């Protein structure tokens, strides 16, 4: 099948574009979305994810607390 024989990694332009996107995301995810402090977690608002510092992370990165507070998986 053609989809199983992808060769995108051989195209230098696409590899460079991917590296550029990774660098931009790294810089974006390193700072809190709300106050520009160093981020230590991720906060979901609707369908978007935002990097947050401990001051803006109500659960302080504790995934177990988040799952316990969720009443159903449809939320």
ZIZINOR-V50062 format. One line per field, one symbol per residue. ss: DSSP state (2 for helix, 1 for strand, 0 for the rest). psi: psi as a letter, one per 30 degrees, with the letter a starting at -180 (. if undefined). A space follows every 50 residues. Layout:
ss=???
psi=???
This chain:
ss=02220002220222222222222222222010000001001111100111 1100000000002222222000000
psi=keffhkgeffjeeeeeeeeeeeeeeeeeffkkfegglkkgakkkjbgkkk kllffgjfghgjeeeeeefkflff.
